[in-house]
Amino acid sequence: MNKKLTPELYKQQRVGIFVDVQNMYYSARNIYKSKVNFKILLREAVRGRYLIRAIAYVIKADVKDETNFFEALKSLGYEVKAKDLQVFFGGAKKGDWDIGIAMDTIELASKLDAVVIVSGDGDFVPLLQHLKHALGCYVEVLAFRKTSSQKLIEEADNFIDMDQDAEKFLIRTTRRKAAAKS
């Protein structure tokens, strides 16, 4: 269902990009043992259209280089929204931005022609339906198909499968490349 857009037809589209960073991080790590190239991801999500907002939603977990990563996202043109990892009695942890992403897309929809959700999370299916039918937005999903909800893929006006050209969307360290060759 990867419908190719004609760049000339859509270049005047106002687009908003909403990135579920944790979803992308764990998808790339679990499938490819790698990290996402957020610079390329943003370029591919925009595809020559008029970018209104690019928001990266992150969870602060007090891990090494976390602040550097958040600053790198900012330097690439993302607005970074962060919240703390919740730790519950008994050690259970939770950190997601589903409601925050939904609220931001709905609030910004009147200023956008197209909304790009960068996540494979099936919890976003009702959001896509609302954005399309109630608010009139063209809705795209950019994610790794291998970790994406089939219902989310079907609901999107366009699904960009990062698995089709995974190398373009990934950052590999020299050590990982060497290990992959052996």
Order of alpha helices (4+ residues) and beta strands (2+ residues): alpha-beta-alpha-beta-alpha-beta-alpha-beta-beta-beta-alpha-beta-alpha-beta-alpha-beta-alpha-beta-alpha
